[in-house]
Amino acid sequence: MKTSTHHHGNKFSAFFCNLFGHHYVVSKKVTQHIKEYKCIHCQKEVTTDVSGKLSALTPQMQEINSTLEEMYQKRKSRVVHQVA
């Protein structure tokens, strides 16, 4: 039996998530407060938005998170050098 897979996993995984909810794990730490998450069952990706709620990880949000991560890392390294 062939199962069709799509962006969010296979049909069984999607059914499982619809029935019991997603099981997200942190896939990337952007800053201390903003993280990207991925469901271990259906592979759906989400991120925290400006209000702290989970929202879909769209290409636009990925770009925003990437830019934010670069700024955060530069600031973090600058603060470490000033303290030393």
VEXDREN-2710 file (C-alpha; in Angstrom, 1 decimal):
% VEXDREN-2710
k/r/px/py/pz
1/MET/0.0/0.0/0.0
2/LYS/1.4/3.3/-1.0
3/THR/1.0/6.3/1.2
4/SER/1.2/9.8/-0.1
5/THR/3.5/12.2/1.7
6/HIS/3.4/15.9/1.5
7/HIS/5.1/18.8/3.3
8/HIS/3.7/17.8/6.7
9/GLY/4.5/14.1/6.7
10/ASN/2.2/11.2/5.8
11/LYS/-1.5/10.7/6.3
12/PHE/-1.2/8.7/9.5
13/SER/1.1/11.4/11.1
14/ALA/-1.3/14.1/10.0
15/PHE/-4.2/12.1/11.5
16/PHE/-2.3/11.6/14.7
17/CYS/-1.6/15.3/15.0
18/ASN/-5.2/16.2/14.3
19/LEU/-6.4/13.8/16.9
20/PHE/-3.8/14.4/19.7
21/GLY/-2.1/17.7/18.8
22/HIS/1.4/18.4/17.6
23/HIS/4.5/17.4/19.6
24/TYR/6.9/20.2/18.9
25/VAL/10.6/20.1/19.7
26/VAL/13.0/23.1/19.4
27/SER/14.8/22.8/16.0
28/LYS/16.7/26.1/16.2
29/LYS/17.3/28.8/18.8
30/VAL/17.2/32.2/17.1
31/THR/17.6/34.3/20.3
32/GLN/16.9/33.6/24.0
33/HIS/13.2/34.3/23.4
34/ILE/12.6/33.3/19.8
35/LYS/12.9/29.7/18.7
36/GLU/11.8/27.6/15.8
37/TYR/10.0/24.3/16.4
38/LYS/9.3/21.2/14.4
39/CYS/6.6/18.5/15.1
40/ILE/8.2/15.1/15.5
41/HIS/5.2/13.4/13.9
42/CYS/4.2/15.5/10.8
43/GLN/7.3/17.7/10.4
44/LYS/5.2/20.9/10.6
45/GLU/7.4/23.9/11.4
46/VAL/6.4/26.9/13.6
47/THR/8.1/29.8/15.3
48/THR/7.4/32.2/18.0
49/ASP/6.0/35.5/16.8
50/VAL/6.3/39.0/18.3
51/SER/3.6/38.3/20.9
52/GLY/5.2/35.0/22.0
53/LYS/2.6/32.8/20.3
54/LEU/3.4/30.0/17.8
55/SER/2.8/30.9/14.1
56/ALA/3.6/29.0/10.9
57/LEU/7.2/29.2/9.8
58/THR/6.8/30.8/6.3
59/PRO/9.7/31.7/4.1
60/GLN/9.2/35.4/5.2
61/MET/9.4/34.4/8.9
62/GLN/12.5/32.3/8.2
63/GLU/14.2/35.3/6.6
64/ILE/13.2/37.5/9.6
65/ASN/14.5/34.9/12.0
66/SER/17.8/34.6/10.1
67/THR/18.3/38.3/10.1
68/LEU/17.4/38.5/13.8
69/GLU/19.8/35.7/14.6
70/GLU/22.7/37.5/12.8
71/MET/22.0/40.7/14.7
72/TYR/21.7/38.9/18.0
73/GLN/25.0/37.0/17.5
74/LYS/26.8/40.3/16.5
75/ARG/25.5/42.0/19.6
76/LYS/26.3/39.1/21.8
77/SER/29.9/38.9/20.6
78/ARG/30.3/42.7/21.0
79/VAL/29.1/42.6/24.6
80/VAL/31.5/39.7/25.4
81/HIS/34.4/41.6/23.9
82/GLN/33.6/44.8/25.9
83/VAL/33.4/42.9/29.2
84/ALA/36.7/41.1/28.7
END
